[in-house]
Amino acid sequence: MKPITEVAARLGIPQDALDQYGRFKAKVSMEYVDSLKSKPDGKLILVTAISPTPAGEGKTTTTVGLGDALNKIGKKAVICLREPSLGPVFGMKGGAAGGGMAQVVPMEDINLHFTGDFNAIALANNLLSALIDNHIHHGNALGIDVRRITWKRVMDMNDRALRDITVSLGGPGNGYPRQDGFDIVVASEVMAIFCLATSLEDLKTRLGNIVIGYTRDQKPVRAAELKANGAMTVLLREALKPNLVQTLENNPAFIHGGPFANIAHGCNSVLATKTALKLGEYVVTEAGFGADLGAEKFVDIKCRKAGLKPDAVVIVATIRALKFHGGCDLKELNKENLAALEKGIANVERHVSNVKNHYGLPCVVSVNHFTFDTEAEFALLKAKLAHLDVPVLSARHWADGGAGAAEVARAVVAICEKGSNGFKFVYEDSASLWDKMKTIATKIYGAADISADAKIRAQIKQLQDGGYGHYPVCVAKTQYSFSTDPSLKGAPSGHTVNVREVRLAAGAEFIVMVCGDIMTMPGLPKIPSADHIDIDASGKVVGLF
């Protein structure tokens, strides 16, 4: 690693604009970020993927490898990633800083506490929770109905035991007992607001607009009425500054914010992305999980709110994962299986079709190479995708770093140099909330229809009539399938997407539609990644990959 001051200098960032966290991490001052506004923007590249599988796809690895490759072929490129959540780090996924020769470093720091942003977000969220209960305890001047409090506490760890709890037990001195619960930090509205805010003032305004619950006559109560948003902003002041680190090839990387894409909007902060666009010719960013989730929210929420327009999309796939989508057993994925591959290709076909036809964006399919892949399998994939008229390229950045993704980088540059594209949103602002959800389900997921019980329909109508109908929709559903059933691989169609719950995120300015059995507080798996994470006598951390 090089000192972060050297990495920053390559982008023209002076040392006095950095708040350093040791030698290899720094935050960029808001004053410097504001000074960049008059500069032209570089090209924005979105990295997304097929529907994820246990076989692995390598989206973050590709984002890092592509950024390194663009620099290697002579372009000034910056990457933008989300900060990893401790939930999946110690749960099912492990670390999220790339892999092999395509990593961001210092890997251990990034995967663990990093610069403390998530801690600040949790504290701001839980300060609001404490202020709500304190207000009720001391007379409840706002008339908050304790049965209609919608604000939850958060922590950045998977813990199913905290999903539904009762608080304030133990007598009058401890407040009024009520039902409560925890979400994971990355599913919280504070995280969403943090990643969509464009300035400290915008952050404070959005935090004040949070609806924490309702009165008995169902009038919304906002955080600003509790005088909470000022103190919450104080806790987030330092966190809002974008974090700068580097890749293994010493190229600059902004890592800032981290909402999940299956239960939140799945994109790094607007501030980091816009800062990178002012500093680089090319900015490579990722959106979580498959192109049906992260990429759709990148388009319909982040780009819509921030005025961003991507120039190209890279869809990451692996031969192994496509065989899994085609029904191949996980233990057999390293063996050639053309029949399973042919069946599983339907998954990447739909993602490519969505990106081209519903997002209006040109794309490249980047196939993360494994040594087990055969020439016959790769030839079949290229042949089956030929009708979509997209480059299908093999990438070897995991083994070879930026050099291994140079072909993908050149294809991306060629697309960007062509200029204009047909970028569009999946739905218009003017569509009703119900129609927005139905459009996403039918166009992007291949569903026949959506459903909801009478109570949920009434809530959606109430939000529509209450003036929130122009908000975009943020779908929370399983990442493993186009449907709400994680066992349905490939490209299922004709299914019905059931909306189980609806949540107002008035500060983030979107409506969350919770579909199927997805949880906003995950649980740990039977054998969590924590089992394999350890530290030796010299202080070296192992098992985070």
DAHUSUL-V623035 format. One record per residue. N is the residue number from 1. NEAR is the number of other C-alpha atoms within 10 Angstrom. Layout:
# DAHUSUL-V623035
{{N:NEAR} {N:NEAR}}
This chain:
# DAHUSUL-V623035
{{1:14} {2:15} {3:15} {4:22} {5:21} {6:16} {7:21} {8:22} {9:12} {10:14} {11:17} {12:11} {13:18} {14:14} {15:15} {16:11} {17:17} {18:21} {19:16} {20:18} {21:13} {22:9} {23:12} {24:19} {25:22} {26:24} {27:22} {28:25} {29:18} {30:18} {31:10} {32:15} {33:20} {34:13} {35:10} {36:16} {37:12} {38:8} {39:11} {40:11} {41:18} {42:19} {43:20} {44:25} {45:25} {46:21} {47:28} {48:33} {49:31} {50:30} {51:28} {52:21} {53:19} {54:12} {55:18} {56:14} {57:25} {58:22} {59:27} {60:26} {61:24} {62:35} {63:29} {64:36} {65:37} {66:36} {67:33} {68:33} {69:26} {70:27} {71:22} {72:19} {73:14} {74:8} {75:16} {76:20} {77:26} {78:31} {79:32} {80:30} {81:27} {82:26} {83:27} {84:25} {85:27} {86:23} {87:24} {88:23} {89:22} {90:24} {91:23} {92:18} {93:16} {94:22} {95:23} {96:25} {97:26} {98:22} {99:21} {100:14} {101:20} {102:29} {103:25} {104:29} {105:21} {106:17} {107:21} {108:18} {109:13} {110:21} {111:22} {112:17} {113:15} {114:19} {115:20} {116:11} {117:25} {118:25} {119:18} {120:21} {121:29} {122:22} {123:19} {124:23} {125:25} {126:19} {127:17} {128:24} {129:20} {130:11} {131:15} {132:21} {133:21} {134:15} {135:16} {136:17} {137:15} {138:9} {139:9} {140:14} {141:9} {142:13} {143:15} {144:23} {145:17} {146:20} {147:13} {148:16} {149:21} {150:14} {151:21} {152:20} {153:21} {154:25} {155:24} {156:20} {157:21} {158:26} {159:17} {160:15} {161:12} {162:19} {163:20} {164:14} {165:11} {166:11} {167:15} {168:16} {169:12} {170:10} {171:9} {172:10} {173:9} {174:13} {175:17} {176:16} {177:15} {178:15} {179:14} {180:20} {181:17} {182:23} {183:25} {184:27} {185:30} {186:32} {187:25} {188:27} {189:28} {190:26} {191:26} {192:27} {193:26} {194:33} {195:27} {196:27} {197:23} {198:19} {199:18} {200:18} {201:12} {202:14} {203:26} {204:24} {205:19} {206:25} {207:29} {208:22} {209:20} {210:27} {211:21} {212:23} {213:21} {214:20} {215:16} {216:12} {217:9} {218:11} {219:13} {220:16} {221:20} {222:20} {223:24} {224:18} {225:13} {226:16} {227:13} {228:22} {229:24} {230:17} {231:14} {232:24} {233:24} {234:14} {235:20} {236:24} {237:17} {238:19} {239:21} {240:28} {241:23} {242:24} {243:26} {244:25} {245:28} {246:27} {247:27} {248:21} {249:22} {250:17} {251:23} {252:29} {253:27} {254:28} {255:27} {256:29} {257:32} {258:27} {259:30} {260:28} {261:28} {262:25} {263:27} {264:27} {265:33} {266:30} {267:30} {268:29} {269:30} {270:24} {271:25} {272:27} {273:26} {274:21} {275:25} {276:29} {277:24} {278:20} {279:21} {280:23} {281:18} {282:26} {283:29} {284:31} {285:29} {286:27} {287:29} {288:31} {289:24} {290:28} {291:29} {292:28} {293:31} {294:28} {295:30} {296:29} {297:26} {298:26} {299:21} {300:22} {301:24} {302:23} {303:18} {304:16} {305:18} {306:15} {307:9} {308:15} {309:18} {310:21} {311:25} {312:26} {313:27} {314:30} {315:24} {316:27} {317:28} {318:26} {319:28} {320:31} {321:24} {322:30} {323:29} {324:24} {325:31} {326:23} {327:16} {328:20} {329:11} {330:14} {331:9} {332:12} {333:20} {334:16} {335:13} {336:18} {337:19} {338:18} {339:13} {340:19} {341:25} {342:17} {343:18} {344:25} {345:24} {346:20} {347:22} {348:26} {349:17} {350:21} {351:25} {352:28} {353:16} {354:21} {355:24} {356:19} {357:16} {358:20} {359:22} {360:17} {361:21} {362:24} {363:25} {364:22} {365:26} {366:26} {367:23} {368:24} {369:23} {370:16} {371:7} {372:12} {373:18} {374:16} {375:10} {376:11} {377:19} {378:20} {379:11} {380:15} {381:21} {382:15} {383:11} {384:14} {385:18} {386:12} {387:9} {388:11} {389:11} {390:15} {391:18} {392:22} {393:19} {394:19} {395:28} {396:24} {397:27} {398:23} {399:15} {400:14} {401:28} {402:28} {403:20} {404:22} {405:29} {406:23} {407:20} {408:25} {409:26} {410:15} {411:18} {412:23} {413:18} {414:12} {415:18} {416:19} {417:11} {418:9} {419:10} {420:11} {421:17} {422:12} {423:19} {424:17} {425:16} {426:20} {427:19} {428:14} {429:16} {430:12} {431:15} {432:20} {433:22} {434:17} {435:14} {436:21} {437:23} {438:21} {439:19} {440:22} {441:23} {442:18} {443:16} {444:22} {445:26} {446:20} {447:20} {448:14} {449:15} {450:19} {451:15} {452:16} {453:11} {454:9} {455:11} {456:16} {457:17} {458:12} {459:15} {460:24} {461:16} {462:13} {463:18} {464:16} {465:11} {466:10} {467:9} {468:20} {469:22} {470:17} {471:25} {472:26} {473:25} {474:30} {475:26} {476:28} {477:28} {478:24} {479:25} {480:22} {481:24} {482:30} {483:26} {484:22} {485:19} {486:15} {487:11} {488:15} {489:22} {490:25} {491:22} {492:17} {493:14} {494:12} {495:18} {496:18} {497:25} {498:20} {499:23} {500:18} {501:18} {502:21} {503:15} {504:23} {505:23} {506:20} {507:24} {508:24} {509:23} {510:21} {511:23} {512:22} {513:25} {514:23} {515:24} {516:18} {517:15} {518:18} {519:19} {520:23} {521:27} {522:19} {523:19} {524:18} {525:12} {526:8} {527:10} {528:17} {529:21} {530:17} {531:10} {532:13} {533:15} {534:12} {535:10} {536:8} {537:6} {538:6} {539:8} {540:9} {541:12} {542:12} {543:15} {544:20} {545:18}}
